Amino acid sequence: MRALGIDLGGHFIKGALVEDGSVAARDTVPTPESRSPDDVIGAIAAVATKLDPDGTVRTVGVGFPGMLDGRRERVLQAPNFPLIVNYPFRSALAQACGREVLLENDANCAALGEGATGAAKGLADFVMLT
């Protein structure tokens, strides 16, 4: 199984292509200084394309540092991204990437990763603080 994951951070956008549970490729680019939706989406799409140029991975998971709506479509508030407020981030990124996008809060992504393959693997209950 192949998967693409992107972590949007205040300073860097980090991406990884994972194949059968191992990281096959990584890329890191600076987060655009403008913090505008178009620039951020363009940078994320470029990372996804660089990691999977043939587009064989049809879905990309994105960890976003902010509050999302319940359907994980819109960014409601993002302290480090003041221009991305009540913005349909998931669908805009999907259009730019030409792939399905799964959007989740970045801290939730970190907890899910620790539960699946990290320090909390195999635990029924755990707490993660970021």
All heavy atoms as an XYZ file, in Angstrom:
939
protein
N       0.824     -1.173      0.000
C       0.000      0.000      0.000
C       0.877      1.249      0.000
O       1.887      1.294      0.670
C      -0.892     -0.002      1.248
C      -1.776      1.222      1.346
S      -2.792      1.160      2.824
C      -2.501      2.793      3.433
N       0.460      2.246     -0.783
C       1.188      3.519     -0.859
C       0.288      4.631     -0.346
O      -0.912      4.633     -0.612
C       1.589      3.800     -2.300
C       2.521      2.722     -2.856
C       2.883      2.987     -4.278
N       3.735      4.177     -4.306
C       3.822      5.002     -5.357
N       3.141      4.754     -6.447
N       4.603      6.042     -5.315
N       0.874      5.584      0.365
C       0.110      6.704      0.904
C       0.968      7.956      0.887
O       2.197      7.890      0.978
C      -0.337      6.400      2.332
N       0.307      9.103      0.757
C       0.969     10.407      0.827
C       0.457     11.139      2.054
O      -0.759     11.235      2.266
C       0.614     11.251     -0.393
C       1.455     11.125     -1.636
C       0.832     11.936     -2.768
C       2.875     11.565     -1.384
N       1.372     11.676      2.835
C       0.999     12.484      3.992
C       1.740     13.802      3.960
O       2.927     13.843      3.611
N       1.032     14.871      4.323
C       1.613     16.218      4.333
C       1.338     16.848      5.694
O       0.204     16.809      6.192
C       0.991     17.118      3.243
C       1.047     16.477      1.862
C       1.624     18.513      3.269
C       2.383     16.488      1.187
N       2.360     17.446      6.290
C       2.223     18.187      7.539
C       2.472     19.660      7.236
O       3.576     20.036      6.839
C       3.227     17.682      8.570
C       3.174     18.469      9.874
O       2.058     18.798     10.319
O       4.252     18.742     10.435
N       1.441     20.470      7.409
C       1.576     21.914      7.202
C       1.988     22.549      8.516
O       1.273     22.443      9.515
C       0.241     22.510      6.729
C       0.179     24.027      6.603
C       1.225     24.552      5.633
C      -1.212     24.458      6.171
N       3.140     23.173      8.514
C       3.646     23.813      9.723
C       3.866     25.301      9.515
O       3.823     25.802      8.391
N       4.109     25.978     10.597
C       4.340     27.410     10.548
C       5.599     27.806      9.797
O       5.675     28.885      9.227
N       6.582     26.919      9.782
C       7.846     27.213      9.106
C       8.093     26.333      7.880
O       8.728     26.777      6.929
C       9.021     27.065     10.069
C       8.975     28.022     11.212
N       9.225     29.370     11.081
C       8.654     27.835     12.513
C       9.087     29.963     12.243
N       8.743     29.049     13.136
N       7.606     25.092      7.935
C       7.868     24.158      6.847
C       6.632     23.343      6.500
O       5.788     23.090      7.355
C       9.001     23.180      7.212
C      10.321     23.854      7.403
C      10.791     24.149      8.670
C      11.102     24.201      6.305
C      12.009     24.786      8.847
C      12.320     24.833      6.477
C      12.775     25.130      7.751
N       6.581     22.905      5.257
C       5.621     21.918      4.796
C       6.431     20.659      4.562
O       7.390     20.655      3.780
C       4.922     22.368      3.495
C       4.115     23.638      3.749
C       4.045     21.241      2.941
C       3.601     24.298      2.486
N       6.074     19.591      5.276
C       6.815     18.334      5.180
C       5.899     17.277      4.601
O       4.752     17.144      5.006
C       7.299     17.898      6.561
C       8.253     18.896      7.182
C       8.645     18.478      8.575
C       9.565     19.533      9.186
N       9.956     19.170     10.557
N       6.425     16.510      3.657
C       5.649     15.453      3.030
C       6.402     14.150      3.023
O       7.636     14.129      3.059
N       5.631     13.056      2.976
C       6.243     11.738      2.897
C       5.393     10.831      2.027
O       4.160     10.886      2.067
C       6.398     11.128      4.281
N       6.071     10.014      1.253
C       5.449      8.921      0.519
C       5.781      7.654      1.301
O       6.943      7.346      1.544
C       6.017      8.817     -0.903
C       5.562      7.613     -1.717
C       4.060      7.693     -2.011
C       6.347      7.525     -3.010
N       4.735      6.956      1.728
C       4.905      5.740      2.526
C       4.488      4.551      1.682
O       3.427      4.561      1.062
C       4.063      5.825      3.821
C       4.189      4.543      4.627
C       4.477      7.036      4.645
N       5.339      3.537      1.656
C       5.060      2.302      0.932
C       5.183      1.127      1.899
O       6.239      0.924      2.482
C       6.016      2.132     -0.248
C       5.834      3.176     -1.312
C       6.766      3.002     -2.506
O       7.624      2.093     -2.480
O       6.630      3.771     -3.456
N       4.103      0.404      2.066
C       4.081     -0.771      2.940
C       4.650     -0.469      4.323
O       5.424     -1.253      4.880
C       4.827     -1.946      2.294
C       4.189     -2.377      0.986
O       2.934     -2.383      0.924
O       4.920     -2.675      0.034
N       4.282      0.669      4.877
C       4.667      1.021      6.235
C       6.022      1.674      6.390
O       6.402      2.049      7.501
N       6.771      1.839      5.309
C       8.092      2.474      5.382
C       8.102      3.734      4.537
O       7.499      3.777      3.463
C       9.172      1.528      4.863
O       9.253      0.384      5.675
N       8.823      4.737      5.014
C       8.936      5.986      4.267
C       9.842      5.754      3.062
O      11.012      5.406      3.210
C       9.483      7.122      5.148
C       9.705      8.386      4.335
C       8.529      7.401      6.311
N       9.270      5.940      1.868
C      10.015      5.739      0.628
C      10.656      7.023      0.130
O      11.690      6.990     -0.532
C       9.093      5.166     -0.450
N      10.028      8.168      0.433
C      10.564      9.456     -0.014
C      10.026     10.547      0.897
O       8.923     10.437      1.435
C      10.163      9.732     -1.460
N      10.816     11.606      1.035
C      10.427     12.773      1.843
C      10.728     14.035      1.063
O      11.624     14.066      0.233
C      11.228     12.852      3.142
C      11.083     11.711      4.071
C      12.054     11.888      5.250
N      12.200     10.662      5.991
C      11.647     10.429      7.161
N      10.927     11.367      7.730
N      11.815      9.285      7.762
N       9.995     15.093      1.426
C      10.293     16.413      0.867
C       9.899     17.453      1.903
O       8.913     17.285      2.631
C       9.533     16.650     -0.438
C      10.025     17.886     -1.181
O      11.219     18.229     -1.064
O       9.210     18.527     -1.861
N      10.677     18.505      1.985
C      10.402     19.620      2.889
C      10.619     20.908      2.131
O      11.648     21.072      1.462
C      11.332     19.579      4.121
O      11.127     18.347      4.820
C      11.058     20.742      5.059
N       9.647     21.802      2.225
C       9.772     23.130      1.615
C       9.359     24.163      2.649
O       8.567     23.868      3.542
C       8.904     23.272      0.335
C       9.339     22.278     -0.734
C       7.434     23.131      0.644
N       9.880     25.381      2.546
C       9.441     26.426      3.473
C       7.960     26.750      3.261
O       7.462     26.751      2.135
C      10.310     27.634      3.098
C      11.440     27.088      2.296
C      10.936     25.845      1.638
N       7.273     27.024      4.350
C       5.896     27.492      4.254
C       5.935     28.885      3.630
O       6.760     29.721      4.026
C       5.250     27.559      5.657
O       5.265     26.229      6.199
C       3.833     28.078      5.598
N       5.095     29.150      2.630
C       5.121     30.469      1.983
C       4.926     31.601      3.005
O       4.038     31.526      3.862
C       3.947     30.412      1.008
C       3.767     28.964      0.721
C       4.106     28.263      1.999
N       5.776     32.605      2.904
C       5.707     33.731      3.840
C       4.384     34.474      3.759
O       3.922     35.016      4.756
C       6.874     34.692      3.604
C       8.195     34.123      4.071
C       9.312     35.140      3.975
O       9.045     36.351      4.150
O      10.452     34.720      3.735
N       3.762     34.493      2.595
C       2.498     35.219      2.434
C       1.384     34.597      3.263
O       0.458     35.285      3.663
C       2.067     35.216      0.968
O       1.637     33.915      0.575
N       1.470     33.289      3.498
C       0.439     32.523      4.204
C      -0.924     32.595      3.519
O      -1.946     32.279      4.100
C       0.294     32.972      5.664
C       1.558     33.005      6.475
C       2.070     31.595      6.735
N       3.371     31.599      7.338
C       3.612     31.244      8.584
N       2.637     30.876      9.360
N       4.840     31.253      9.028
N      -0.951     33.012      2.265
C      -2.220     33.129      1.539
C      -2.715     31.735      1.165
O      -1.913     30.813      0.968
C      -2.049     33.960      0.276
O      -1.383     33.224     -0.728
N      -4.031     31.559      1.061
C      -4.557     30.248      0.682
C      -3.960     29.737     -0.628
O      -3.550     28.568     -0.707
C      -6.066     30.485      0.547
C      -6.350     31.675      1.379
C      -5.107     32.514      1.326
N      -3.884     30.577     -1.643
C      -3.367     30.136     -2.940
C      -1.916     29.680     -2.858
O      -1.544     28.647     -3.432
C      -3.501     31.244     -3.986
C      -4.941     31.491     -4.404
O      -5.808     30.630     -4.134
O      -5.188     32.552     -5.002
N      -1.085     30.437     -2.145
C       0.328     30.082     -2.042
C       0.537     28.811     -1.227
O       1.358     27.958     -1.584
C       1.131     31.228     -1.435
C       1.242     32.432     -2.362
O       0.915     32.307     -3.564
O       1.643     33.510     -1.875
N      -0.194     28.675     -0.120
C      -0.064     27.486      0.726
C      -0.546     26.249     -0.039
O       0.122     25.216     -0.058
C      -0.836     27.668      2.049
C      -0.909     26.363      2.827
C      -0.179     28.759      2.893
N      -1.698     26.361     -0.688
C      -2.235     25.241     -1.463
C      -1.283     24.875     -2.602
O      -1.027     23.691     -2.854
C      -3.651     25.571     -1.961
C      -4.622     25.485     -0.775
C      -4.080     24.671     -3.112
C      -5.997     26.021     -1.045
N      -0.728     25.864     -3.283
C       0.228     25.594     -4.360
C       1.461     24.868     -3.863
O       1.956     23.939     -4.525
N       1.957     25.260     -2.699
C       3.154     24.609     -2.144
C       2.858     23.167     -1.740
O       3.667     22.263     -1.995
C       3.672     25.409     -0.951
N       1.701     22.923     -1.140
C       1.335     21.554     -0.761
C       1.173     20.690     -2.008
O       1.657     19.554     -2.064
C       0.056     21.540      0.087
C       0.307     22.211      1.444
C      -0.455     20.113      0.285
C      -0.944     22.420      2.275
N       0.489     21.223     -3.015
C       0.292     20.473     -4.263
C       1.632     20.147     -4.915
O       1.815     19.044     -5.461
C      -0.604     21.257     -5.219
N       2.577     21.065     -4.853
C       3.896     20.825     -5.437
C       4.630     19.709     -4.699
O       5.298     18.873     -5.330
C       4.724     22.107     -5.425
N       4.522     19.658     -3.382
C       5.147     18.579     -2.614
C       4.528     17.234     -2.990
O       5.237     16.246     -3.228
C       5.036     18.846     -1.093
C       5.424     17.614     -0.286
C       5.891     20.041     -0.688
N       3.200     17.182     -3.068
C       2.523     15.936     -3.442
C       2.964     15.469     -4.824
O       3.236     14.281     -5.035
C       1.007     16.122     -3.387
N       3.077     16.395     -5.752
C       3.483     16.053     -7.122
C       4.936     15.595     -7.164
O       5.272     14.647     -7.875
C       3.269     17.254     -8.060
O       1.872     17.578     -8.060
C       3.719     16.943     -9.472
N       5.794     16.237     -6.390
C       7.203     15.831     -6.374
C       7.359     14.420     -5.805
O       8.146     13.621     -6.315
C       8.033     16.811     -5.555
C       9.506     16.482     -5.542
C      10.320     17.525     -4.831
C      11.791     17.155     -4.830
N      12.584     18.109     -4.063
N       6.590     14.102     -4.759
C       6.703     12.794     -4.132
C       6.060     11.683     -4.960
O       6.476     10.536     -4.887
C       6.077     12.823     -2.737
C       6.840     13.638     -1.703
C       6.018     13.786     -0.427
C       8.196     13.016     -1.403
N       5.026     12.024     -5.723
C       4.315     11.037     -6.538
C       3.988     11.648     -7.894
O       2.846     11.993     -8.177
C       3.033     10.598     -5.812
C       2.268      9.544     -6.583
O       2.892      8.619     -7.121
O       1.030      9.657     -6.643
N       5.016     11.833     -8.743
C       4.819     12.549    -10.002
C       3.839     11.883    -10.962
O       3.212     12.560    -11.777
C       6.218     12.629    -10.609
C       7.029     11.614     -9.904
C       6.403     11.403     -8.566
N       3.692     10.566    -10.881
C       2.772      9.861    -11.776
C       1.329      9.918    -11.298
O       0.429      9.485    -12.020
C       3.197      8.402    -11.939
C       4.582      8.281    -12.557
O       4.977      9.205    -13.304
O       5.271      7.289    -12.273
N       1.122     10.390    -10.075
C      -0.235     10.493     -9.540
C      -0.866      9.149     -9.243
O      -2.092      9.027     -9.252
N      -0.053      8.136     -8.943
C      -0.609      6.810     -8.668
C      -1.264      6.734     -7.294
O      -2.144      5.902     -7.086
C       0.461      5.719     -8.800
O       1.540      6.017     -7.922
C       0.961      5.626    -10.231
N      -0.823      7.571     -6.354
C      -1.490      7.649     -5.053
C      -2.627      8.653     -5.208
O      -2.399      9.838     -5.445
C      -0.518      8.087     -3.936
C      -1.248      8.197     -2.611
C       0.650      7.130     -3.835
N      -3.834      8.186     -5.112
C      -5.006      9.017     -5.428
C      -5.505      9.861     -4.261
O      -6.349     10.724     -4.440
C      -6.147      8.142     -5.946
C      -5.824      7.436     -7.251
C      -5.398      8.352     -8.394
N      -6.303      9.492     -8.554
C      -5.943     10.708     -8.974
N      -4.703     10.957     -9.291
N      -6.823     11.672     -9.089
N      -5.012      9.609     -3.040
C      -5.467     10.352     -1.870
C      -4.262     10.869     -1.103
O      -3.278     10.148     -0.924
C      -6.324      9.460     -0.949
O      -7.412      8.934     -1.699
C      -6.866     10.241      0.231
N      -4.354     12.095     -0.626
C      -3.307     12.670      0.212
C      -3.937     13.107      1.537
O      -4.996     13.722      1.553
C      -2.581     13.848     -0.496
C      -3.518     14.954     -0.884
C      -1.456     14.383      0.359
N      -3.281     12.734      2.623
C      -3.717     13.154      3.948
C      -2.932     14.384      4.359
O      -1.715     14.435      4.205
N      -3.647     15.389      4.893
C      -3.011     16.647      5.270
C      -3.337     16.979      6.721
O      -4.513     17.017      7.104
C      -3.482     17.808      4.358
C      -2.864     19.133      4.799
C      -3.135     17.508      2.908
N      -2.282     17.221      7.499
C      -2.445     17.708      8.862
C      -2.378     19.225      8.847
O      -1.385     19.802      8.417
N      -3.457     19.870      9.315
C      -3.549     21.330      9.282
C      -3.540     21.875     10.715
O      -4.314     21.406     11.550
C      -4.834     21.771      8.579
C      -4.870     23.249      8.285
C      -4.499     23.715      7.042
C      -5.237     24.159      9.260
C      -4.500     25.076      6.771
C      -5.236     25.524      9.006
C      -4.870     25.983      7.761
N      -2.725     22.903     10.984
C      -2.625     23.447     12.339
C      -3.708     24.496     12.633
O      -3.456     25.695     12.663
C      -1.228     24.084     12.351
C      -1.055     24.562     10.934
C      -1.742     23.510     10.083
N      -4.911     24.031     12.827
C      -5.994     24.961     13.128
C      -7.293     24.229     13.363
O      -7.353     22.996     13.314
N      -8.337     25.009     13.624
C      -9.663     24.448     13.869
C     -10.366     24.180     12.549
O     -10.410     25.049     11.673
C     -10.492     25.422     14.705
C      -9.984     25.605     16.106
S     -10.905     26.858     17.029
C     -12.566     26.270     16.861
N     -10.937     22.974     12.428
C     -11.636     22.568     11.215
C     -13.117     22.353     11.534
O     -13.477     22.094     12.680
C     -11.042     21.257     10.687
C      -9.525     21.229     10.491
C      -9.080     19.834     10.093
C      -9.093     22.253      9.475
N     -13.941     22.440     10.503
C     -15.355     22.137     10.710
C     -15.528     20.626     10.882
O     -14.604     19.844     10.663
C     -16.212     22.676      9.566
C     -16.037     21.918      8.257
O     -15.029     21.203      8.089
O     -16.899     22.050      7.392
N     -16.711     20.215     11.298
C     -16.971     18.812     11.587
C     -16.824     17.893     10.392
O     -16.490     16.724     10.541
N     -17.059     18.394      9.200
C     -16.918     17.575      7.984
C     -15.496     17.562      7.445
O     -15.197     16.908      6.457
C     -17.877     18.075      6.904
C     -19.327     17.888      7.284
C     -20.274     18.320      6.192
N     -19.828     19.552      5.552
C     -20.044     19.863      4.284
N     -20.709     19.042      3.508
N     -19.617     20.995      3.787
N     -14.626     18.323      8.060
C     -13.219     18.425      7.646
C     -13.093     18.967      6.230
O     -12.262     18.527      5.452
C     -12.486     17.095      7.781
C     -12.493     16.504      9.189
C     -11.984     17.521     10.190
N     -11.646     16.966     11.474
C     -12.273     17.272     12.602
N     -13.309     18.088     12.600
N     -11.872     16.762     13.742
N     -13.930     19.949      5.921
C     -13.902     20.641      4.628
C     -13.284     22.031      4.777
O     -12.464     22.436      3.973
C     -15.322     20.759      4.072
C     -15.466     21.718      2.905
C     -14.687     21.318      1.663
O     -14.481     20.121      1.429
O     -14.257     22.218      0.923
N     -13.706     22.738      5.804
C     -13.334     24.141      5.968
C     -12.375     24.330      7.140
O     -12.518     23.708      8.183
C     -14.569     24.991      6.204
C     -15.575     24.939      5.077
C     -16.771     25.834      5.343
N     -16.537     27.198      4.931
C     -16.575     27.625      3.682
N     -16.840     26.772      2.710
N     -16.359     28.871      3.385
N     -11.427     25.248      6.944
C     -10.607     25.720      8.052
C     -11.386     26.864      8.685
O     -11.701     27.856      8.024
C      -9.232     26.210      7.553
C      -8.469     26.888      8.679
C      -8.438     25.059      6.968
N     -11.737     26.717      9.955
C     -12.511     27.747     10.631
C     -11.618     28.848     11.192
O     -11.952     30.031     11.089
C     -13.346     27.128     11.760
C     -14.349     26.068     11.311
C     -15.050     25.464     12.521
C     -15.345     26.661     10.326
N     -10.521     28.443     11.774
C      -9.603     29.404     12.372
C      -8.213     28.778     12.408
O      -8.076     27.589     12.700
C     -10.051     29.749     13.791
C      -9.212     30.804     14.451
C      -9.705     31.110     15.866
O     -10.273     30.244     16.529
N      -9.493     32.319     16.311
N      -7.214     29.578     12.103
C      -5.842     29.083     12.098
C      -4.911     30.205     12.555
O      -4.619     31.113     11.778
C      -5.460     28.599     10.708
N      -4.475     30.160     13.804
C      -3.661     31.264     14.341
C      -2.441     31.620     13.496
O      -2.119     32.789     13.346
C      -3.244     30.753     15.717
C      -4.325     29.808     16.095
C      -4.744     29.145     14.808
N      -1.763     30.625     12.913
C      -0.575     30.897     12.097
C      -0.898     31.220     10.642
O       0.003     31.525      9.866
C       0.384     29.704     12.144
C       1.001     29.535     13.507
O       1.281     30.514     14.201
N       1.200     28.314     13.913
N      -2.180     31.114     10.281
C      -2.612     31.352      8.907
C      -3.852     32.252      8.914
O      -4.958     31.805      8.603
C      -2.895     30.023      8.186
C      -1.675     29.163      8.049
C      -1.305     28.288      9.054
C      -0.874     29.274      6.928
C      -0.161     27.519      8.944
C       0.270     28.511      6.804
C       0.635     27.630      7.815
N      -3.683     33.524      9.273
C      -4.840     34.413      9.446
C      -5.636     34.681      8.169
O      -6.785     35.120      8.253
C      -4.224     35.701      9.998
C      -2.779     35.642      9.604
C      -2.422     34.196      9.569
N      -5.065     34.401      7.011
C      -5.802     34.599      5.759
C      -6.658     33.385      5.396
O      -7.450     33.440      4.453
C      -4.834     34.912      4.615
C      -3.972     36.156      4.798
C      -2.985     36.299      3.645
C      -4.845     37.394      4.924
N      -6.476     32.296      6.130
C      -7.233     31.078      5.857
C      -8.259     30.911      6.977
O      -8.056     30.164      7.934
C      -6.294     29.857      5.748
C      -5.227     30.098      4.678
C      -7.093     28.605      5.424
C      -4.206     28.990      4.546
N      -9.358     31.638      6.863
C     -10.420     31.617      7.872
C     -11.739     31.330      7.175
O     -12.063     31.958      6.164
C     -10.488     32.974      8.618
C     -11.678     33.008      9.565
C      -9.195     33.220      9.378
N     -12.469     30.350      7.699
C     -13.729     29.900      7.104
C     -13.546     29.636      5.607
O     -14.349     30.045      4.776
C     -14.855     30.896      7.363
C     -16.210     30.267      7.137
O     -16.389     29.059      7.280
N     -17.162     31.072      6.754
N     -12.495     28.919      5.305
C     -12.063     28.699      3.927
C     -12.233     27.227      3.553
O     -11.825     26.345      4.309
C     -10.594     29.113      3.792
C     -10.071     29.058      2.393
C     -10.294     30.106      1.510
C      -9.359     27.956      1.940
C      -9.806     30.060      0.211
C      -8.874     27.895      0.643
C      -9.113     28.950     -0.212
O      -8.646     28.892     -1.487
N     -12.766     26.924      2.372
C     -12.961     25.530      1.946
C     -11.647     24.891      1.493
O     -11.435     24.575      0.319
C     -13.955     25.657      0.796
C     -13.671     26.995      0.212
C     -13.296     27.874      1.391
N     -10.766     24.681      2.441
C      -9.400     24.250      2.171
C      -9.339     22.880      1.500
O      -8.583     22.675      0.558
C      -8.602     24.240      3.477
C      -7.130     24.165      3.297
C      -6.387     25.319      3.091
C      -6.457     22.961      3.332
C      -5.015     25.266      2.922
C      -5.093     22.888      3.164
C      -4.370     24.047      2.963
N     -10.112     21.919      1.992
C     -10.039     20.556      1.469
C     -10.366     20.498     -0.019
O      -9.605     19.959     -0.810
C     -10.966     19.604      2.233
C     -10.692     18.141      1.873
C     -11.886     17.253      2.097
N     -13.041     17.681      1.344
C     -13.234     17.485      0.027
N     -12.323     16.884     -0.705
N     -14.324     17.920     -0.564
N     -11.471     21.098     -0.417
C     -11.852     21.027     -1.831
C     -10.925     21.860     -2.708
O     -10.612     21.461     -3.833
C     -13.311     21.440     -2.033
O     -13.532     22.739     -1.555
N     -10.441     22.992     -2.210
C      -9.502     23.804     -2.993
C      -8.191     23.053     -3.208
O      -7.627     23.067     -4.310
C      -9.250     25.140     -2.297
N      -7.721     22.369     -2.176
C      -6.486     21.595     -2.310
C      -6.697     20.385     -3.211
O      -5.837     20.052     -4.026
C      -5.967     21.162     -0.938
C      -4.675     20.359     -0.941
C      -3.536     21.108     -1.635
C      -4.286     20.003      0.487
N      -7.841     19.724     -3.098
C      -8.138     18.578     -3.964
C      -8.120     18.985     -5.427
O      -7.589     18.269     -6.279
C      -9.485     17.967     -3.584
N      -8.674     20.137     -5.722
C      -8.681     20.621     -7.102
C      -7.257     20.911     -7.573
O      -6.869     20.550     -8.687
C      -9.547     21.866     -7.225
C      -9.678     22.360     -8.641
C     -10.650     23.529     -8.753
O     -11.093     24.092     -7.771
N     -10.969     23.888     -9.980
N      -6.454     21.538     -6.717
C      -5.080     21.878     -7.094
C      -4.210     20.635     -7.251
O      -3.328     20.598     -8.117
C      -4.465     22.809     -6.049
N      -4.448     19.614     -6.430
C      -3.643     18.382     -6.462
C      -4.124     17.392     -7.510
O      -3.362     16.520     -7.914
C      -3.707     17.673     -5.107
S      -2.744     18.404     -3.809
N      -5.389     17.487     -7.863
C      -5.957     16.465     -8.739
C      -6.080     15.128     -8.030
O      -6.018     14.073     -8.650
N      -6.250     15.168     -6.714
C      -6.345     13.970     -5.882
C      -7.394     14.220     -4.801
O      -7.692     15.369     -4.472
C      -5.029     13.667     -5.150
C      -3.814     13.587     -6.015
C      -2.557     13.578     -5.136
N      -1.368     13.815     -5.928
C      -0.493     12.886     -6.246
N      -0.668     11.648     -5.854
N       0.568     13.173     -6.961
N      -7.894     13.145     -4.231
C      -8.746     13.293     -3.058
C      -7.875     13.759     -1.895
O      -6.708     13.373     -1.781
C      -9.399     11.957     -2.714
C     -10.324     12.046     -1.515
C     -10.947     10.721     -1.132
O     -10.757      9.724     -1.857
O     -11.617     10.681     -0.090
N      -8.429     14.599     -1.036
C      -7.708     15.095      0.123
C      -8.487     14.744      1.380
O      -9.700     14.959      1.447
C      -7.493     16.629      0.044
C      -6.945     17.174      1.357
C      -6.558     16.976     -1.106
N      -7.779     14.210      2.362
C      -8.325     13.988      3.691
C      -7.663     15.001      4.603
O      -6.428     15.036      4.708
C      -8.048     12.569      4.167
C      -8.630     11.456      3.291
C      -8.176     10.097      3.798
C     -10.141     11.544      3.242
N      -8.468     15.843      5.234
C      -7.956     16.946      6.047
C      -8.253     16.671      7.514
O      -9.368     16.283      7.864
C      -8.644     18.246      5.603
C      -8.197     19.553      6.231
C      -6.736     19.846      5.906
C      -9.083     20.695      5.720
N      -7.253     16.874      8.371
C      -7.431     16.681      9.806
C      -6.523     17.646     10.550
O      -5.520     18.123     10.006
C      -7.099     15.225     10.177
C      -7.327     14.863     11.642
C      -8.725     15.163     12.138
O      -9.658     14.402     11.811
O      -8.892     16.176     12.856
N      -6.873     17.939     11.779
C      -6.027     18.770     12.627
C      -4.681     18.068     12.817
O      -4.631     16.844     13.006
C      -6.726     18.991     13.969
C      -5.828     19.675     14.969
O      -5.106     18.990     15.695
N      -5.835     20.980     14.982
N      -3.603     18.831     12.782
C      -2.266     18.230     12.834
C      -1.979     17.497     14.139
O      -1.335     16.449     14.136
C      -1.190     19.260     12.521
C      -1.144     20.425     13.500
O      -2.131     20.655     14.234
O      -0.116     21.126     13.529
N      -2.472     17.991     15.261
C      -2.262     17.296     16.534
C      -3.027     15.974     16.552
O      -2.523     14.971     17.080
C      -2.688     18.178     17.704
N      -4.217     15.950     15.980
C      -4.956     14.690     15.874
C      -4.194     13.700     15.002
O      -4.160     12.505     15.298
C      -6.352     14.919     15.301
C      -7.269     15.640     16.261
O      -6.978     15.765     17.445
N      -8.374     16.127     15.743
N      -3.589     14.198     13.914
C      -2.785     13.322     13.045
C      -1.616     12.718     13.818
O      -1.318     11.522     13.664
C      -2.263     14.091     11.838
S      -3.522     14.550     10.646
N      -0.969     13.525     14.637
C       0.162     13.030     15.425
C      -0.301     11.926     16.379
O       0.359     10.886     16.506
C       0.817     14.173     16.188
N      -1.445     12.135     17.029
C      -1.965     11.120     17.947
C      -2.336      9.842     17.200
O      -2.048      8.732     17.666
C      -3.173     11.672     18.707
N      -2.965      9.984     16.047
C      -3.315      8.803     15.251
C      -2.073      8.030     14.844
O      -2.053      6.796     14.872
C      -4.114      9.222     14.018
C      -5.539      9.696     14.283
C      -6.117     10.377     13.039
C      -6.410      8.538     14.726
N      -1.023      8.746     14.454
C       0.223      8.090     14.067
C       0.871      7.360     15.228
O       1.349      6.221     15.070
N       0.894      7.978     16.400
C       1.470      7.311     17.573
C       0.663      6.083     17.955
O       1.211      5.060     18.352
C       1.562      8.274     18.761
C       2.607      9.352     18.604
C       4.029      8.816     18.498
O       4.338      7.723     19.030
O       4.859      9.504     17.875
N      -0.667      6.175     17.809
C      -1.516      5.027     18.127
C      -1.343      3.891     17.140
O      -1.424      2.717     17.503
N      -1.114      4.224     15.880
C      -1.006      3.188     14.844
C       0.371      2.529     14.819
O       0.473      1.303     14.700
C      -1.319      3.782     13.473
N       1.429      3.332     14.917
C       2.763      2.752     14.734
C       3.815      3.282     15.705
O       4.978      2.898     15.609
C       3.280      3.020     13.301
O       3.396      4.441     13.107
C       2.356      2.432     12.257
N       3.428      4.147     16.625
C       4.411      4.793     17.486
C       4.378      4.334     18.929
O       4.083      3.171     19.219
N       4.646      5.266     19.828
C       4.771      4.965     21.252
C       3.492      4.416     21.870
O       3.549      3.704     22.873
C       5.205      6.232     21.999
N       2.330      4.703     21.294
C       1.056      4.233     21.845
C       0.514      3.000     21.127
O      -0.616      2.580     21.382
C       0.029      5.363     21.797
N       1.294      2.424     20.247
C       0.834      1.251     19.495
C       0.412      0.137     20.452
O       1.135     -0.212     21.387
C       1.938      0.737     18.566
C       1.498     -0.436     17.709
C       2.585     -0.863     16.763
C       2.104     -2.033     15.908
N       3.130     -2.442     14.960
N      -0.779     -0.383     20.219
C      -1.291     -1.466     21.031
C      -2.024     -1.036     22.281
O      -2.644     -1.862     22.961
N      -1.994      0.252     22.604
C      -2.703      0.731     23.795
C      -4.151      1.031     23.456
O      -4.455      1.560     22.394
C      -2.044      2.008     24.331
C      -0.592      1.877     24.804
C      -0.062      3.246     25.247
C      -0.492      0.873     25.936
N      -5.046      0.714     24.373
C      -6.467      1.020     24.172
C      -6.743      2.482     24.484
O      -7.606      3.105     23.878
C      -7.324      0.121     25.060
N      -6.005      3.039     25.436
C      -6.206      4.436     25.843
C      -4.846      5.112     25.994
O      -3.898      4.532     26.513
C      -6.922      4.508     27.199
C      -8.296      3.867     27.162
O      -9.137      4.350     26.390
O      -8.502      2.876     27.898
N      -4.769      6.354     25.514
C      -3.570      7.153     25.718
C      -3.915      8.614     25.502
O      -4.950      8.946     24.931
C      -2.420      6.718     24.799
C      -2.642      6.963     23.343
C      -2.174      8.130     22.736
C      -3.311      6.042     22.535
C      -2.360      8.367     21.374
C      -3.505      6.260     21.192
C      -3.035      7.429     20.608
N      -3.056      9.478     25.982
C      -3.215     10.921     25.807
C      -1.954     11.439     25.141
O      -0.850     11.026     25.494
C      -3.424     11.634     27.165
C      -3.418     13.129     26.993
C      -4.708     11.164     27.823
N      -2.132     12.328     24.211
C      -0.981     12.967     23.565
C      -1.124     14.473     23.705
O      -2.168     15.029     23.385
C      -0.901     12.600     22.087
C       0.278     13.252     21.409
S       0.567     12.502     19.821
C       1.978     13.472     19.319
N      -0.080     15.096     24.163
C      -0.054     16.554     24.284
C       0.943     17.099     23.273
O       2.039     16.574     23.142
C       0.348     16.977     25.690
C      -0.504     16.408     26.835
C       0.082     16.798     28.169
C      -1.939     16.875     26.708
N       0.529     18.126     22.532
C       1.450     18.741     21.579
C       1.641     20.194     21.924
O       0.810     20.792     22.570
C       0.938     18.623     20.138
O      -0.277     19.330     20.034
C       0.733     17.173     19.743
